[in-house]
Each structure stands twice: as structure tokens, then as C-alpha cells.
Amino acid sequence: MTETPRKPRAIDIGDIALQPGVKEKSRKPRSSTRLSKLEPVPDDAAQGIEESLTPPPAKPVKRGFSWASLLLAALGGLVSLGVGLAVDQLIRDLFERTTWLGWLAAALAALAVVAALAITLRELLAILRMRAIARLAEMAESARHDNDGKLARQLMHEMLALYAHRPETAHGRASLAAHRNEVIDGADLVDLTERDLLAPLDRQARSMVMNSAKRVSIVTAVSPRALIDVAYVLMENMRLIRRLSHLYGGRPGTFGFFRLARNVLAHLATTGAISIGDGLLQQMVGHGLAARLSARLGEGVVNGLLTARIGIAAIDVCRPMPFAAQKRPGIADFLGELTRIGAGTALANSDEQK
């Protein structure tokens, strides 16, 4: 009697341990995911986290025709006509009642018109300055990409004119004037202009962002109300954006500032860099330190990092040249100081409780 051959079948690995006579292989013990000691993140992992937190460079925004802008302009014109007719009728009524009241109202209306024209002119000049900054950034990128010497020299002259009265760029302007005739390639001339003129301004910009991030982190950690946190973070970020714009020569007015802030926040929202999760905070500062940080201190560190990211994006938008020869600031430039402040405060609180 011949034995019927048995068809091959798949055996689950998990079943081997259940078979008699088969010894289960010993497995090395694994550490628990909850760490009780302060263990730093590996350098490779920390570098990856820092790069993911740093927003990518902002690209110049090209705006075309907008129906919303046309609608707002038309509504503004209608409101202006209505106000003008109301003021005209008021002046006529005052003249009919008393002559001197009519003349007083006419003088006040003339002063209002002069003030409105001055404000409008100031806003237009501020918008033109911001457009000039954006145009310089486009010129620098084009001259470096095409190695255009003529365009690079035009960029250099305009940058020198922009920072001619800035004392912090005096050494850079002298150095650039001494070496500009020795450079032939357009890309090298653009890099030389960036190094000599923007290096001191970049250092000031990093200091501004660091100080704002520190203030936001500390105030958020000690403030008793969430409403105070929101108001202070908003105020500090708006002030930071305006100061960075002034630093790089933009000097925006009221409407120009709102447009600048919209560009910065739109860039952050587009790149998904508008929030930081608690899990990412634990990866950044280590599980042990995150466990020691209280909820308020952790929120302070997170808000400080968010302010730093907004500052980096604002530098990209306000800077008249994109980063190439100079190192672009990253979240690593601010992470260590902010976590040190949070850890120091947390350890001090724990010592006091003991």
C-alpha cells in the first residue's frame, strides 16, 4: 500500500514555539518606552527633528488681478463719496446758521483732507518700499542662477543705496567697495554683496527672534490666564515681524504691515508649520525632561518655538536677498536656549517643592 504524498503547507512562525521539543529562542530585554532618566536624543534624530521644525524658505509671491481687491476698492470709493457728501452738507448747514461756524468746519475739513493725503502717501511709499525689497530678492536669485554680471552689479548698487545710512553696514560697504572690481562672475558678486552687507543685519535678526521667543516662553509659563497668553503671543509676534521689516529696510505702514503679516502666516500655513505637538516636544527635549516639565512650562517652550518659526519665516519674507552665502537660521539656533530655560525653571520648582 503506497502512502499518498502530503502537499506542502505554510506554518506560522508563532506555532513553532507551541510544538513539543522546540525550544523558544531567548529574546533580549527591551527598555520601556517610559524613561525615568534624562536621555538626550541621538544627533541624527535631533538633526532630523530640527530640520522638520524649520520652515522652508519662502518663495516670492506673484500677485495678479484680484476680484476681492476690486470689490474693496469700489466699496471704499463709495464710502468716501458718502462721507464727502455728508461733510459738504454739514458745512452748508453751518454756513446757513452762522458764518464763522461754516468757516471753522471748512478749515477742519481741509485739515482732515491734508492728513488723509499724508497718510495715504505714507502708506503708498511703504508699499513701494516693500515691493522694492521683493524685487531685490528676485534680482539676486536671477543673477545668481544665470551668473549675470550686469544684473549683479545693478543689484549691488541698489543694495548699497538701500543701506547707505545704516551704521552697522559701514564696514561691509567699505569692504564691498574695495573688492567689487576684483569680482567678475555675477554669482560671486551676489554672494559678496550678501556677506558684506547682510551679515550684521542677520545677526541682529537672530537676536531679535531669540529675545522674542524667550519672552513668549517665560510669559506663557507664568501667566495665569489663557487669554493673556493669546494676547501676548499675538502682540509679540506682530511686533517681531514689524521690527524685522524695519531692520532690513522695509518700514511698512499700517496696510503694508497687515499685508506682510498675511504673507508670513500664509507661508507657515502652506508649509504646515503652524503648530507643534506634545509628542514632538518629548522627542526634542527627551522623555525624562518632558516628564519633569509641567504643562505650563511645556506650553511655554512650544509657544517660544512657534515664535521662533514665525521669526524665521519673517526673515525670509523681509530679507532683500535669499540665503545663499550666509547660513539660514534654523530652529536649532533657538531650541537649546528655550529648552534650557524651561528645564531650569522646572528643576527649580521641583527643588522648592522638595
ZIUR-V788150 format. One line per field, one symbol per residue. burial: + if it has 16 or more other C-alpha atoms within 10 Angstrom, else -. A space follows every 10 residues. Layout:
burial = ???
//
This chain:
burial = ---------- ---------- ---------- ---------- +----+--++ --++++++-- ---------- ---------- ---------- ++-++----- -+--++--+- ---------- --+++++-++ -+++++++++ ++++--+++- +++-++--++ -++-----+- -++--+---- -----+++++ +++++++++- ++--++-+++ ++++++++++ +-------+- -++--+++-+ +++++-++++ +++--++--+ +-+++-++-- --++------ ++-+++++++ ++++-+++++ ++++++++++ ++++++++++ +++-----++ +--++--++- +++-++---- ----
//
